[in-house]
Amino acid sequence: MRTPRLGELGDPYHLLEYLLISTGVFAEPLTFSLRVAGLLKDRASDFDVVHDNQCLGYGML
């Protein structure tokens, strides 16, 4: 794992992912789904179903 530059941690999801990975946590299910939830927040009425084929998106709950 490389250490990210300070400028790469400006996004709260990047920082959360880095901190979780640094402590040995598999961060992708949470951080990926939080990012998607943020993108879909204003578009919830555009979709009937959101299928997460990559991981368990518990951050979207």
C-alpha distance matrix in Angstrom:
0.0 3.8 6.6 9.0 12.6 15.2 17.0 14.3 14.8 18.5 18.7 19.1 17.2 14.1 14.5 15.2 12.3 9.9 12.3 12.6 9.0 8.9 12.1 11.3 13.1 12.9 13.4 14.3 18.0 18.7 17.0 18.1 21.6 21.9 21.3 23.9 26.2 26.2 27.0 29.8 31.2 33.9 34.6 35.2 38.8 37.7 36.4 38.0 34.9 31.2 29.6 25.9 25.3 21.5 21.0 23.1 23.4 24.5 23.5 26.5 28.9
3.8 0.0 3.8 6.2 9.3 12.4 14.2 11.9 13.0 16.6 17.4 18.4 17.1 13.5 13.8 15.5 13.1 10.2 12.8 14.1 11.1 10.5 14.1 14.1 15.8 15.7 15.5 16.3 20.1 20.4 18.1 19.3 22.8 22.7 21.7 24.5 26.9 26.4 27.1 30.1 31.5 33.9 34.8 35.8 39.3 38.2 37.2 39.1 36.3 32.5 31.2 27.7 27.3 23.6 23.4 25.4 25.3 26.4 25.0 27.8 30.5
6.6 3.8 0.0 3.8 6.6 9.1 11.5 9.9 10.4 14.0 15.4 16.3 15.7 12.1 11.6 13.8 12.2 8.7 10.9 13.2 10.9 9.6 13.3 14.3 15.9 16.5 15.7 17.0 20.7 20.3 17.8 19.5 22.9 22.2 21.2 24.4 26.5 25.5 26.6 29.8 30.7 33.1 34.3 35.4 39.0 38.2 37.5 39.5 36.8 33.1 32.2 28.7 28.8 25.1 24.7 26.3 25.7 26.5 24.6 27.5 30.1
9.0 6.2 3.8 0.0 3.8 6.4 8.1 6.1 7.3 10.7 12.2 13.7 13.4 9.6 9.6 12.5 11.2 8.2 11.1 13.5 11.9 11.3 15.0 16.2 17.0 17.2 15.6 16.4 20.0 19.3 16.3 17.8 21.2 20.2 18.8 22.1 24.2 22.8 23.7 27.1 28.0 30.1 31.5 32.8 36.3 35.5 35.0 37.3 34.9 31.1 30.6 27.3 27.7 24.2 24.0 25.7 24.6 25.5 23.3 25.8 28.7
12.6 9.3 6.6 3.8 0.0 3.8 5.4 5.4 7.2 9.8 12.2 14.3 14.8 11.2 11.0 14.5 13.9 11.1 13.5 16.4 15.3 14.4 18.0 19.6 20.4 20.7 18.8 19.5 23.0 22.0 18.8 20.3 23.5 22.1 20.4 23.8 25.7 23.9 24.7 28.3 29.0 30.7 32.3 34.0 37.4 36.6 36.5 39.0 36.9 33.2 33.0 29.9 30.5 27.1 27.1 28.7 27.3 28.1 25.6 27.9 30.8
15.2 12.4 9.1 6.4 3.8 0.0 3.8 5.4 5.5 7.3 10.5 12.2 13.7 10.7 9.6 13.3 13.7 11.2 12.8 16.2 15.9 14.9 18.1 20.3 20.7 21.4 19.1 20.2 23.3 21.7 18.5 20.5 23.3 21.3 19.8 23.4 24.9 22.7 23.9 27.5 27.7 29.4 31.4 33.0 36.5 36.0 36.1 38.6 36.7 33.2 33.3 30.4 31.4 28.2 27.9 29.0 27.3 27.7 24.8 27.2 29.9
17.0 14.2 11.5 8.1 5.4 3.8 0.0 3.8 5.4 5.7 8.8 11.6 13.1 10.3 10.3 14.1 14.4 12.7 14.9 17.9 17.7 17.4 20.6 22.4 22.4 22.6 19.9 20.3 23.3 21.7 18.2 19.7 22.4 20.4 18.4 21.8 23.4 20.9 21.7 25.4 25.7 27.0 29.0 31.0 34.3 33.6 34.0 36.7 35.1 31.6 32.0 29.2 30.4 27.5 27.5 28.8 26.7 27.5 24.4 26.3 29.3
14.3 11.9 9.9 6.1 5.4 5.4 3.8 0.0 3.8 5.7 7.3 10.0 10.5 7.2 8.2 11.7 11.4 10.0 12.8 15.3 14.8 15.1 18.4 19.7 19.5 19.2 16.6 16.7 19.8 18.6 15.0 16.2 19.2 17.6 15.5 18.9 20.8 18.7 19.4 23.0 23.7 25.3 27.0 28.7 32.1 31.3 31.4 34.0 32.1 28.5 28.6 25.8 26.8 23.8 23.8 25.3 23.4 24.4 21.6 23.5 26.6
14.8 13.0 10.4 7.3 7.2 5.5 5.4 3.8 0.0 3.8 5.5 7.1 8.2 5.4 4.9 8.6 9.3 7.9 10.0 12.8 13.1 13.2 16.1 17.9 17.5 17.7 14.9 15.7 18.5 16.6 13.3 15.3 17.9 15.8 14.4 18.1 19.4 17.4 18.8 22.2 22.4 24.4 26.3 27.7 31.3 30.9 30.9 33.3 31.4 27.9 28.1 25.3 26.6 23.6 23.1 24.0 22.0 22.5 19.5 21.7 24.4
18.5 16.6 14.0 10.7 9.8 7.3 5.7 5.7 3.8 0.0 3.8 6.3 8.6 7.2 7.0 10.3 11.7 11.2 12.8 15.5 16.4 16.6 19.2 21.2 20.3 20.5 17.3 17.8 20.2 17.9 14.5 16.3 18.5 15.8 14.2 17.8 18.7 16.1 17.5 21.0 20.8 22.4 24.7 26.3 29.7 29.5 29.9 32.6 31.1 27.7 28.5 26.0 27.7 25.1 24.7 25.4 22.9 23.3 19.9 21.6 24.4
18.7 17.4 15.4 12.2 12.2 10.5 8.8 7.3 5.5 3.8 0.0 3.8 5.5 5.3 6.4 8.7 10.0 10.8 12.5 14.4 15.5 16.6 18.8 20.4 18.9 18.6 15.1 15.2 17.2 14.9 11.4 13.0 14.9 12.2 10.5 14.1 15.0 12.4 13.9 17.3 17.3 19.0 21.2 22.7 26.2 25.9 26.2 28.8 27.3 24.0 24.8 22.4 24.4 21.9 21.5 22.1 19.4 19.9 16.5 18.0 20.9
19.1 18.4 16.3 13.7 14.3 12.2 11.6 10.0 7.1 6.3 3.8 0.0 3.8 5.5 5.1 6.1 8.5 9.9 10.5 12.2 14.1 15.2 16.8 18.6 16.8 16.9 13.3 14.0 15.5 12.7 9.7 12.2 13.5 10.4 9.9 13.6 13.8 11.7 14.1 17.0 16.5 18.7 21.1 22.0 25.6 25.9 25.9 28.1 26.5 23.3 24.2 21.7 23.9 21.5 20.4 20.4 17.7 17.6 14.1 16.0 18.4
17.2 17.1 15.7 13.4 14.8 13.7 13.1 10.5 8.2 8.6 5.5 3.8 0.0 3.8 5.4 5.0 6.0 8.5 9.9 10.5 12.0 14.0 15.5 16.6 14.4 13.9 10.2 10.4 11.9 9.4 6.1 8.5 10.2 7.6 7.1 10.9 11.6 10.3 12.4 15.3 15.4 18.1 19.8 20.5 24.2 24.2 23.7 25.8 23.8 20.4 20.9 18.2 20.2 17.7 16.7 17.0 14.4 14.7 11.4 13.5 16.3
14.1 13.5 12.1 9.6 11.2 10.7 10.3 7.2 5.4 7.2 5.3 5.5 3.8 0.0 3.8 5.5 5.1 6.1 8.6 9.9 10.5 12.1 14.4 15.5 14.1 13.6 10.3 10.6 13.2 11.5 8.0 10.0 12.7 10.9 9.7 13.4 14.9 13.5 15.0 18.2 18.7 21.1 22.7 23.7 27.3 26.9 26.5 28.6 26.5 22.9 23.0 20.0 21.4 18.5 17.8 18.7 16.7 17.3 14.5 16.7 19.6
14.5 13.8 11.6 9.6 11.0 9.6 10.3 8.2 4.9 7.0 6.4 5.1 5.4 3.8 0.0 3.8 5.4 5.1 6.1 8.6 9.9 10.4 12.6 14.5 13.5 14.1 11.0 12.5 14.9 12.6 9.8 12.7 14.9 12.7 12.4 16.1 17.0 15.6 17.7 20.7 20.6 23.2 25.1 25.9 29.6 29.5 29.1 31.1 29.0 25.5 25.7 22.7 24.3 21.3 20.1 20.5 18.5 18.5 15.6 18.3 20.6
15.2 15.5 13.8 12.5 14.5 13.3 14.1 11.7 8.6 10.3 8.7 6.1 5.0 5.5 3.8 0.0 3.8 5.5 5.2 6.1 8.5 9.8 10.9 12.6 10.8 11.5 8.3 10.3 12.1 9.4 7.4 10.9 12.6 10.5 11.3 14.8 15.2 14.5 17.1 19.5 19.4 22.3 24.1 24.3 28.1 28.4 27.6 29.2 26.9 23.5 23.6 20.5 22.3 19.3 17.6 17.5 15.7 15.2 12.5 15.5 17.6
12.3 13.1 12.2 11.2 13.9 13.7 14.4 11.4 9.3 11.7 10.0 8.5 6.0 5.1 5.4 3.8 0.0 3.8 5.5 5.2 6.0 8.4 10.1 10.7 9.0 8.8 5.7 7.3 10.0 8.4 6.1 9.1 11.6 10.6 10.9 14.2 15.4 15.2 17.2 19.6 20.2 23.2 24.5 24.7 28.5 28.3 27.2 28.7 26.1 22.6 22.1 18.7 19.9 16.7 15.2 15.8 14.5 14.7 12.5 15.6 18.0
9.9 10.2 8.7 8.2 11.1 11.2 12.7 10.0 7.9 11.2 10.8 9.9 8.5 6.1 5.1 5.5 3.8 0.0 3.8 5.5 5.2 6.0 8.7 10.0 9.7 10.4 8.3 10.3 13.4 12.1 9.9 12.6 15.4 14.3 14.3 17.7 19.0 18.5 20.3 23.0 23.6 26.4 27.8 28.3 32.0 31.7 30.8 32.4 29.9 26.2 25.7 22.2 23.1 19.7 18.4 19.2 18.1 18.3 16.3 19.4 21.7
12.3 12.8 10.9 11.1 13.5 12.8 14.9 12.8 10.0 12.8 12.5 10.5 9.9 8.6 6.1 5.2 5.5 3.8 0.0 3.8 5.5 5.1 6.5 9.0 8.8 10.7 8.9 11.9 14.3 12.5 11.1 14.4 16.5 15.1 15.9 19.3 20.0 19.6 22.0 24.4 24.5 27.5 29.1 29.3 33.1 33.2 32.2 33.6 31.1 27.6 27.2 23.8 24.9 21.6 19.7 19.9 18.9 18.3 16.3 19.8 21.5
12.6 14.1 13.2 13.5 16.4 16.2 17.9 15.3 12.8 15.5 14.4 12.2 10.5 9.9 8.6 6.1 5.2 5.5 3.8 0.0 3.8 5.4 5.3 6.6 5.2 7.2 5.8 9.4 11.4 9.9 9.5 12.8 14.6 13.8 15.2 18.2 18.8 19.2 21.5 23.5 23.8 27.1 28.4 28.1 31.9 32.0 30.6 31.7 28.9 25.5 24.8 21.3 22.3 19.0 16.7 16.7 16.1 15.5 14.1 17.7 19.2
9.0 11.1 10.9 11.9 15.3 15.9 17.7 14.8 13.1 16.4 15.5 14.1 12.0 10.5 9.9 8.5 6.0 5.2 5.5 3.8 0.0 3.8 5.3 5.1 5.1 6.3 6.1 9.0 11.8 11.5 10.7 13.2 15.7 15.6 16.4 19.2 20.5 20.9 22.8 24.9 25.7 28.9 29.9 29.8 33.5 33.3 31.8 32.9 29.9 26.4 25.2 21.5 21.9 18.3 16.5 17.2 17.2 17.2 16.2 19.7 21.5
8.9 10.5 9.6 11.3 14.4 14.9 17.4 15.1 13.2 16.6 16.6 15.2 14.0 12.1 10.4 9.8 8.4 6.0 5.1 5.4 3.8 0.0 3.8 5.6 7.4 9.7 9.7 12.7 15.5 14.8 13.9 16.7 19.1 18.6 19.3 22.4 23.5 23.6 25.6 28.0 28.4 31.6 32.8 32.9 36.6 36.5 35.1 36.4 33.5 30.0 28.9 25.3 25.7 22.1 20.3 20.8 20.7 20.5 19.3 22.8 24.5
12.1 14.1 13.3 15.0 18.0 18.1 20.6 18.4 16.1 19.2 18.8 16.8 15.5 14.4 12.6 10.9 10.1 8.7 6.5 5.3 5.3 3.8 0.0 3.8 5.8 9.2 9.8 13.4 15.4 14.6 14.6 17.6 19.5 19.1 20.5 23.3 24.0 24.5 26.8 28.8 29.0 32.4 33.6 33.3 37.0 37.2 35.6 36.5 33.6 30.2 29.1 25.5 26.0 22.6 20.3 20.2 20.4 19.6 18.8 22.5 23.6
11.3 14.1 14.3 16.2 19.6 20.3 22.4 19.7 17.9 21.2 20.4 18.6 16.6 15.5 14.5 12.6 10.7 10.0 9.0 6.6 5.1 5.6 3.8 0.0 3.8 6.6 8.7 11.8 13.8 13.9 14.4 16.8 18.8 19.1 20.5 22.9 23.9 24.8 26.8 28.6 29.3 32.7 33.5 33.0 36.7 36.6 34.8 35.4 32.3 28.9 27.4 23.7 23.8 20.3 18.0 18.2 19.0 18.6 18.4 22.0 23.2
13.1 15.8 15.9 17.0 20.4 20.7 22.4 19.5 17.5 20.3 18.9 16.8 14.4 14.1 13.5 10.8 9.0 9.7 8.8 5.2 5.1 7.4 5.8 3.8 0.0 3.8 5.6 9.0 10.4 10.3 11.3 13.8 15.3 15.8 17.5 19.7 20.5 21.7 23.8 25.3 25.9 29.5 30.2 29.5 33.2 33.2 31.2 31.8 28.7 25.4 24.0 20.4 20.7 17.5 14.8 14.7 15.4 14.8 14.7 18.4 19.4
12.9 15.7 16.5 17.2 20.7 21.4 22.6 19.2 17.7 20.5 18.6 16.9 13.9 13.6 14.1 11.5 8.8 10.4 10.7 7.2 6.3 9.7 9.2 6.6 3.8 0.0 3.8 5.9 7.5 8.6 9.7 11.2 13.0 14.2 15.7 17.3 18.6 20.2 21.8 23.2 24.3 27.8 28.1 27.4 31.0 30.7 28.6 29.2 25.9 22.5 20.8 17.1 17.2 13.8 11.3 11.8 12.8 13.0 13.3 16.6 18.0
13.4 15.5 15.7 15.6 18.8 19.1 19.9 16.6 14.9 17.3 15.1 13.3 10.2 10.3 11.0 8.3 5.7 8.3 8.9 5.8 6.1 9.7 9.8 8.7 5.6 3.8 0.0 3.8 5.8 5.7 6.1 8.2 10.2 10.8 12.1 14.2 15.4 16.6 18.4 20.0 21.0 24.4 25.0 24.5 28.2 28.0 26.2 27.1 24.0 20.5 19.4 15.8 16.5 13.2 11.0 11.3 11.1 11.3 10.6 14.0 15.9
14.3 16.3 17.0 16.4 19.5 20.2 20.3 16.7 15.7 17.8 15.2 14.0 10.4 10.6 12.5 10.3 7.3 10.3 11.9 9.4 9.0 12.7 13.4 11.8 9.0 5.9 3.8 0.0 3.8 5.5 5.3 5.5 8.0 9.6 10.3 11.8 13.6 15.1 16.3 17.8 19.3 22.6 22.7 22.4 25.9 25.3 23.4 24.4 21.3 17.7 16.3 12.6 13.1 9.7 8.1 9.3 9.1 10.5 10.0 12.6 15.1
18.0 20.1 20.7 20.0 23.0 23.3 23.3 19.8 18.5 20.2 17.2 15.5 11.9 13.2 14.9 12.1 10.0 13.4 14.3 11.4 11.8 15.5 15.4 13.8 10.4 7.5 5.8 3.8 0.0 3.8 5.9 5.6 6.1 8.5 10.2 10.8 12.0 14.3 15.6 16.3 17.8 21.3 21.2 20.2 23.7 23.4 21.2 21.7 18.5 15.1 13.7 10.1 11.2 8.4 5.7 5.8 5.6 7.0 7.3 9.8 11.8
18.7 20.4 20.3 19.3 22.0 21.7 21.7 18.6 16.6 17.9 14.9 12.7 9.4 11.5 12.6 9.4 8.4 12.1 12.5 9.9 11.5 14.8 14.6 13.9 10.3 8.6 5.7 5.5 3.8 0.0 3.8 5.6 5.4 6.1 8.7 10.0 10.4 12.2 14.4 15.2 15.9 19.6 20.1 19.2 22.9 23.0 21.2 21.9 19.1 15.8 15.3 12.2 14.1 11.7 9.1 8.2 6.5 6.3 4.9 8.3 10.2
17.0 18.1 17.8 16.3 18.8 18.5 18.2 15.0 13.3 14.5 11.4 9.7 6.1 8.0 9.8 7.4 6.1 9.9 11.1 9.5 10.7 13.9 14.6 14.4 11.3 9.7 6.1 5.3 5.9 3.8 0.0 3.8 5.5 5.1 6.2 8.7 9.8 10.6 12.5 14.3 15.1 18.4 19.2 19.1 22.8 22.6 21.3 22.7 20.1 16.5 16.3 13.2 15.0 12.4 10.8 10.9 8.8 9.5 7.1 9.7 12.5
18.1 19.3 19.5 17.8 20.3 20.5 19.7 16.2 15.3 16.3 13.0 12.2 8.5 10.0 12.7 10.9 9.1 12.6 14.4 12.8 13.2 16.7 17.6 16.8 13.8 11.2 8.2 5.5 5.6 5.6 3.8 0.0 3.8 5.5 5.2 6.3 8.7 10.0 10.8 12.4 14.2 17.3 17.4 17.4 20.9 20.2 18.7 20.2 17.4 13.7 13.2 10.1 11.8 9.3 8.6 9.6 7.4 9.6 7.8 9.2 12.5
21.6 22.8 22.9 21.2 23.5 23.3 22.4 19.2 17.9 18.5 14.9 13.5 10.2 12.7 14.9 12.6 11.6 15.4 16.5 14.6 15.7 19.1 19.5 18.8 15.3 13.0 10.2 8.0 6.1 5.4 5.5 3.8 0.0 3.8 5.3 5.0 6.0 8.5 9.8 10.3 11.7 15.2 15.2 14.5 18.1 17.9 16.1 17.3 14.6 11.1 11.1 8.5 11.2 9.7 8.4 8.1 4.8 6.7 4.9 5.5 8.9
21.9 22.7 22.2 20.2 22.1 21.3 20.4 17.6 15.8 15.8 12.2 10.4 7.6 10.9 12.7 10.5 10.6 14.3 15.1 13.8 15.6 18.6 19.1 19.1 15.8 14.2 10.8 9.6 8.5 6.1 5.1 5.5 3.8 0.0 3.8 5.4 5.0 6.2 8.7 9.8 10.2 13.7 14.6 14.3 18.1 18.3 17.2 18.7 16.6 13.4 14.3 12.0 14.9 13.4 12.1 11.4 8.0 8.4 4.9 5.9 9.1
21.3 21.7 21.2 18.8 20.4 19.8 18.4 15.5 14.4 14.2 10.5 9.9 7.1 9.7 12.4 11.3 10.9 14.3 15.9 15.2 16.4 19.3 20.5 20.5 17.5 15.7 12.1 10.3 10.2 8.7 6.2 5.2 5.3 3.8 0.0 3.8 5.5 5.2 6.4 8.8 10.0 12.8 13.6 14.2 17.9 17.4 16.8 18.9 17.0 13.6 14.5 12.4 15.0 13.4 13.1 13.4 10.2 11.6 8.5 8.7 12.3
23.9 24.5 24.4 22.1 23.8 23.4 21.8 18.9 18.1 17.8 14.1 13.6 10.9 13.4 16.1 14.8 14.2 17.7 19.3 18.2 19.2 22.4 23.3 22.9 19.7 17.3 14.2 11.8 10.8 10.0 8.7 6.3 5.0 5.4 3.8 0.0 3.8 5.3 5.0 6.1 8.4 11.2 11.0 11.4 14.9 14.2 13.2 15.3 13.3 9.9 11.1 9.6 12.5 11.8 12.0 12.3 8.9 11.0 8.7 7.4 11.2
26.2 26.9 26.5 24.2 25.7 24.9 23.4 20.8 19.4 18.7 15.0 13.8 11.6 14.9 17.0 15.2 15.4 19.0 20.0 18.8 20.5 23.5 24.0 23.9 20.5 18.6 15.4 13.6 12.0 10.4 9.8 8.7 6.0 5.0 5.5 3.8 0.0 3.8 5.4 5.1 5.8 9.3 9.8 9.3 13.1 13.4 12.5 14.3 12.8 10.0 12.1 11.1 14.6 14.3 13.7 12.9 9.2 10.1 7.4 5.3 8.6
26.2 26.4 25.5 22.8 23.9 22.7 20.9 18.7 17.4 16.1 12.4 11.7 10.3 13.5 15.6 14.5 15.2 18.5 19.6 19.2 20.9 23.6 24.5 24.8 21.7 20.2 16.6 15.1 14.3 12.2 10.6 10.0 8.5 6.2 5.2 5.3 3.8 0.0 3.8 5.5 5.2 8.0 9.6 10.4 14.0 14.3 14.4 16.8 15.8 13.2 15.4 14.4 17.6 17.0 16.7 16.3 12.5 13.2 10.0 8.7 11.7
27.0 27.1 26.6 23.7 24.7 23.9 21.7 19.4 18.8 17.5 13.9 14.1 12.4 15.0 17.7 17.1 17.2 20.3 22.0 21.5 22.8 25.6 26.8 26.8 23.8 21.8 18.4 16.3 15.6 14.4 12.5 10.8 9.8 8.7 6.4 5.0 5.4 3.8 0.0 3.8 5.7 7.2 7.8 9.5 12.8 12.1 12.5 15.4 14.7 12.0 14.3 13.7 16.7 16.4 16.9 17.1 13.6 15.2 12.5 10.6 14.0
29.8 30.1 29.8 27.1 28.3 27.5 25.4 23.0 22.2 21.0 17.3 17.0 15.3 18.2 20.7 19.5 19.6 23.0 24.4 23.5 24.9 28.0 28.8 28.6 25.3 23.2 20.0 17.8 16.3 15.2 14.3 12.4 10.3 9.8 8.8 6.1 5.1 5.5 3.8 0.0 3.8 5.6 5.0 5.9 9.3 8.9 9.1 11.9 11.4 9.3 12.3 12.6 16.0 16.5 16.9 16.6 13.1 14.5 12.3 9.5 12.3
31.2 31.5 30.7 28.0 29.0 27.7 25.7 23.7 22.4 20.8 17.3 16.5 15.4 18.7 20.6 19.4 20.2 23.6 24.5 23.8 25.7 28.4 29.0 29.3 25.9 24.3 21.0 19.3 17.8 15.9 15.1 14.2 11.7 10.2 10.0 8.4 5.8 5.2 5.7 3.8 0.0 3.8 5.5 5.8 9.2 10.3 11.0 13.4 13.5 11.9 15.1 15.4 19.0 19.3 19.1 18.2 14.5 15.0 12.4 9.7 11.8
33.9 33.9 33.1 30.1 30.7 29.4 27.0 25.3 24.4 22.4 19.0 18.7 18.1 21.1 23.2 22.3 23.2 26.4 27.5 27.1 28.9 31.6 32.4 32.7 29.5 27.8 24.4 22.6 21.3 19.6 18.4 17.3 15.2 13.7 12.8 11.2 9.3 8.0 7.2 5.6 3.8 0.0 3.8 5.9 8.1 9.0 11.0 13.9 14.8 13.9 17.3 18.1 21.5 22.1 22.3 21.7 18.0 18.7 16.2 13.4 15.4
34.6 34.8 34.3 31.5 32.3 31.4 29.0 27.0 26.3 24.7 21.2 21.1 19.8 22.7 25.1 24.1 24.5 27.8 29.1 28.4 29.9 32.8 33.6 33.5 30.2 28.1 25.0 22.7 21.2 20.1 19.2 17.4 15.2 14.6 13.6 11.0 9.8 9.6 7.8 5.0 5.5 3.8 0.0 3.8 5.5 5.4 7.4 10.7 11.9 11.3 14.8 16.2 19.4 20.6 21.2 20.8 17.4 18.7 16.7 13.5 15.5
35.2 35.8 35.4 32.8 34.0 33.0 31.0 28.7 27.7 26.3 22.7 22.0 20.5 23.7 25.9 24.3 24.7 28.3 29.3 28.1 29.8 32.9 33.3 33.0 29.5 27.4 24.5 22.4 20.2 19.2 19.1 17.4 14.5 14.3 14.2 11.4 9.3 10.4 9.5 5.9 5.8 5.9 3.8 0.0 3.8 5.4 6.0 8.2 9.4 9.5 13.2 14.9 18.4 19.9 20.1 19.1 15.8 16.7 15.3 11.7 13.0
38.8 39.3 39.0 36.3 37.4 36.5 34.3 32.1 31.3 29.7 26.2 25.6 24.2 27.3 29.6 28.1 28.5 32.0 33.1 31.9 33.5 36.6 37.0 36.7 33.2 31.0 28.2 25.9 23.7 22.9 22.8 20.9 18.1 18.1 17.9 14.9 13.1 14.0 12.8 9.3 9.2 8.1 5.5 3.8 0.0 3.8 5.5 7.4 10.1 11.3 15.1 17.4 20.7 22.6 23.0 22.1 19.1 20.0 18.9 15.2 16.1
37.7 38.2 38.2 35.5 36.6 36.0 33.6 31.3 30.9 29.5 25.9 25.9 24.2 26.9 29.5 28.4 28.3 31.7 33.2 32.0 33.3 36.5 37.2 36.6 33.2 30.7 28.0 25.3 23.4 23.0 22.6 20.2 17.9 18.3 17.4 14.2 13.4 14.3 12.1 8.9 10.3 9.0 5.4 5.4 3.8 0.0 3.8 7.1 9.4 10.3 13.8 16.2 19.1 21.1 22.2 21.8 19.0 20.6 19.6 16.0 17.6
36.4 37.2 37.5 35.0 36.5 36.1 34.0 31.4 30.9 29.9 26.2 25.9 23.7 26.5 29.1 27.6 27.2 30.8 32.2 30.6 31.8 35.1 35.6 34.8 31.2 28.6 26.2 23.4 21.2 21.2 21.3 18.7 16.1 17.2 16.8 13.2 12.5 14.4 12.5 9.1 11.0 11.0 7.4 6.0 5.5 3.8 0.0 3.8 5.6 6.9 10.4 13.2 16.0 18.4 19.3 18.9 16.4 18.2 17.8 14.1 15.5
38.0 39.1 39.5 37.3 39.0 38.6 36.7 34.0 33.3 32.6 28.8 28.1 25.8 28.6 31.1 29.2 28.7 32.4 33.6 31.7 32.9 36.4 36.5 35.4 31.8 29.2 27.1 24.4 21.7 21.9 22.7 20.2 17.3 18.7 18.9 15.3 14.3 16.8 15.4 11.9 13.4 13.9 10.7 8.2 7.4 7.1 3.8 0.0 3.8 7.0 10.0 13.3 16.0 18.8 19.4 18.5 16.5 18.0 18.3 14.6 15.2
34.9 36.3 36.8 34.9 36.9 36.7 35.1 32.1 31.4 31.1 27.3 26.5 23.8 26.5 29.0 26.9 26.1 29.9 31.1 28.9 29.9 33.5 33.6 32.3 28.7 25.9 24.0 21.3 18.5 19.1 20.1 17.4 14.6 16.6 17.0 13.3 12.8 15.8 14.7 11.4 13.5 14.8 11.9 9.4 10.1 9.4 5.6 3.8 0.0 3.8 6.3 9.7 12.3 15.2 15.8 15.0 13.3 15.1 15.8 12.4 13.2
31.2 32.5 33.1 31.1 33.2 33.2 31.6 28.5 27.9 27.7 24.0 23.3 20.4 22.9 25.5 23.5 22.6 26.2 27.6 25.5 26.4 30.0 30.2 28.9 25.4 22.5 20.5 17.7 15.1 15.8 16.5 13.7 11.1 13.4 13.6 9.9 10.0 13.2 12.0 9.3 11.9 13.9 11.3 9.5 11.3 10.3 6.9 7.0 3.8 0.0 3.8 6.5 9.5 11.9 12.6 12.2 10.3 12.6 13.0 9.9 11.6
29.6 31.2 32.2 30.6 33.0 33.3 32.0 28.6 28.1 28.5 24.8 24.2 20.9 23.0 25.7 23.6 22.1 25.7 27.2 24.8 25.2 28.9 29.1 27.4 24.0 20.8 19.4 16.3 13.7 15.3 16.3 13.2 11.1 14.3 14.5 11.1 12.1 15.4 14.3 12.3 15.1 17.3 14.8 13.2 15.1 13.8 10.4 10.0 6.3 3.8 0.0 3.8 6.0 9.0 10.0 10.1 9.3 12.3 13.5 11.1 12.8
25.9 27.7 28.7 27.3 29.9 30.4 29.2 25.8 25.3 26.0 22.4 21.7 18.2 20.0 22.7 20.5 18.7 22.2 23.8 21.3 21.5 25.3 25.5 23.7 20.4 17.1 15.8 12.6 10.1 12.2 13.2 10.1 8.5 12.0 12.4 9.6 11.1 14.4 13.7 12.6 15.4 18.1 16.2 14.9 17.4 16.2 13.2 13.3 9.7 6.5 3.8 0.0 3.8 5.6 6.4 7.1 6.6 10.0 11.3 9.9 12.0
25.3 27.3 28.8 27.7 30.5 31.4 30.4 26.8 26.6 27.7 24.4 23.9 20.2 21.4 24.3 22.3 19.9 23.1 24.9 22.3 21.9 25.7 26.0 23.8 20.7 17.2 16.5 13.1 11.2 14.1 15.0 11.8 11.2 14.9 15.0 12.5 14.6 17.6 16.7 16.0 19.0 21.5 19.4 18.4 20.7 19.1 16.0 16.0 12.3 9.5 6.0 3.8 0.0 3.8 6.0 8.2 9.1 12.6 14.2 13.4 15.4
21.5 23.6 25.1 24.2 27.1 28.2 27.5 23.8 23.6 25.1 21.9 21.5 17.7 18.5 21.3 19.3 16.7 19.7 21.6 19.0 18.3 22.1 22.6 20.3 17.5 13.8 13.2 9.7 8.4 11.7 12.4 9.3 9.7 13.4 13.4 11.8 14.3 17.0 16.4 16.5 19.3 22.1 20.6 19.9 22.6 21.1 18.4 18.8 15.2 11.9 9.0 5.6 3.8 0.0 3.8 7.2 8.3 11.9 13.1 13.2 15.6
21.0 23.4 24.7 24.0 27.1 27.9 27.5 23.8 23.1 24.7 21.5 20.4 16.7 17.8 20.1 17.6 15.2 18.4 19.7 16.7 16.5 20.3 20.3 18.0 14.8 11.3 11.0 8.1 5.7 9.1 10.8 8.6 8.4 12.1 13.1 12.0 13.7 16.7 16.9 16.9 19.1 22.3 21.2 20.1 23.0 22.2 19.3 19.4 15.8 12.6 10.0 6.4 6.0 3.8 0.0 3.8 5.8 8.8 10.6 11.4 13.3
23.1 25.4 26.3 25.7 28.7 29.0 28.8 25.3 24.0 25.4 22.1 20.4 17.0 18.7 20.5 17.5 15.8 19.2 19.9 16.7 17.2 20.8 20.2 18.2 14.7 11.8 11.3 9.3 5.8 8.2 10.9 9.6 8.1 11.4 13.4 12.3 12.9 16.3 17.1 16.6 18.2 21.7 20.8 19.1 22.1 21.8 18.9 18.5 15.0 12.2 10.1 7.1 8.2 7.2 3.8 0.0 3.8 5.7 8.5 9.4 10.4
23.4 25.3 25.7 24.6 27.3 27.3 26.7 23.4 22.0 22.9 19.4 17.7 14.4 16.7 18.5 15.7 14.5 18.1 18.9 16.1 17.2 20.7 20.4 19.0 15.4 12.8 11.1 9.1 5.6 6.5 8.8 7.4 4.8 8.0 10.2 8.9 9.2 12.5 13.6 13.1 14.5 18.0 17.4 15.8 19.1 19.0 16.4 16.5 13.3 10.3 9.3 6.6 9.1 8.3 5.8 3.8 0.0 3.8 5.4 5.7 7.6
24.5 26.4 26.5 25.5 28.1 27.7 27.5 24.4 22.5 23.3 19.9 17.6 14.7 17.3 18.5 15.2 14.7 18.3 18.3 15.5 17.2 20.5 19.6 18.6 14.8 13.0 11.3 10.5 7.0 6.3 9.5 9.6 6.7 8.4 11.6 11.0 10.1 13.2 15.2 14.5 15.0 18.7 18.7 16.7 20.0 20.6 18.2 18.0 15.1 12.6 12.3 10.0 12.6 11.9 8.8 5.7 3.8 0.0 3.8 5.3 5.4
23.5 25.0 24.6 23.3 25.6 24.8 24.4 21.6 19.5 19.9 16.5 14.1 11.4 14.5 15.6 12.5 12.5 16.3 16.3 14.1 16.2 19.3 18.8 18.4 14.7 13.3 10.6 10.0 7.3 4.9 7.1 7.8 4.9 4.9 8.5 8.7 7.4 10.0 12.5 12.3 12.4 16.2 16.7 15.3 18.9 19.6 17.8 18.3 15.8 13.0 13.5 11.3 14.2 13.1 10.6 8.5 5.4 3.8 0.0 3.8 5.5
26.5 27.8 27.5 25.8 27.9 27.2 26.3 23.5 21.7 21.6 18.0 16.0 13.5 16.7 18.3 15.5 15.6 19.4 19.8 17.7 19.7 22.8 22.5 22.0 18.4 16.6 14.0 12.6 9.8 8.3 9.7 9.2 5.5 5.9 8.7 7.4 5.3 8.7 10.6 9.5 9.7 13.4 13.5 11.7 15.2 16.0 14.1 14.6 12.4 9.9 11.1 9.9 13.4 13.2 11.4 9.4 5.7 5.3 3.8 0.0 3.8
28.9 30.5 30.1 28.7 30.8 29.9 29.3 26.6 24.4 24.4 20.9 18.4 16.3 19.6 20.6 17.6 18.0 21.7 21.5 19.2 21.5 24.5 23.6 23.2 19.4 18.0 15.9 15.1 11.8 10.2 12.5 12.5 8.9 9.1 12.3 11.2 8.6 11.7 14.0 12.3 11.8 15.4 15.5 13.0 16.1 17.6 15.5 15.2 13.2 11.6 12.8 12.0 15.4 15.6 13.3 10.4 7.6 5.4 5.5 3.8 0.0
